[in-house]
Amino acid sequence: MKLKLADIAHLAEVVAAIAVVISLIYVGVQVRDSTRAVRSAAANDANVAMQSWYLEVGTNPQTSALVIQGLRGTRELSVEEEYQYLMMMHAIFLGFQNSFLLVQEGSLDPSISEAITTALLGVKDLPGFERYWRQRKDYLHVGFAKHVEELRSRPTIGTVDIYRTEQGAGNRDN
């Protein structure tokens, strides 16, 4: 049986259509895998940023004391200390903001960002937080600032006792 040129052309079209469908399936699988990789990297980056900040604050006695004093607002800070405190707070807020924006674009699971920013609920009513927020909120993304304002309307988490009072620092079991 001899195939005509038109028959060969039709057969080539069918083969090409099948190849296109297979290619689209392959591309779909690759995009899904790439999306997973991007979301995983975003989650890792968000956690590493927060981990680095907490590690620096937690392992440097001078920095720890400044953050505690800054949040408590129990004594007047020098100009240099005020600047250091505001910059440290702004650094962590940039990390919070990054997580928020990654959620907005779909690269980060909202539950990760929520877990990270829950730390705000423990300190949002402290004088030092108020001082930071009053001075620096306009330096942040408008959508994120609105998100923080919403967080500020939530109940305070009472488990962050170390920032509350000088006397409470020695009695952490309550």
VENHUSUL-V967995 format. One record per helix or strand of 3 or more residues. SS is the DSSP state (hx for helix, st for strand). FROM is the first residue (numbers start at 1). LEN is the number of residues. If there is no record, write none. Layout:
ss=SS from=FROM len=LEN
ss=SS from=FROM len=LEN
This chain:
ss=hx from=5 len=55
ss=hx from=61 len=12
ss=hx from=79 len=27
ss=hx from=110 len=8
ss=hx from=120 len=4
ss=hx from=127 len=13
ss=hx from=142 len=11
ss=hx from=161 len=3
ss=hx from=167 len=4
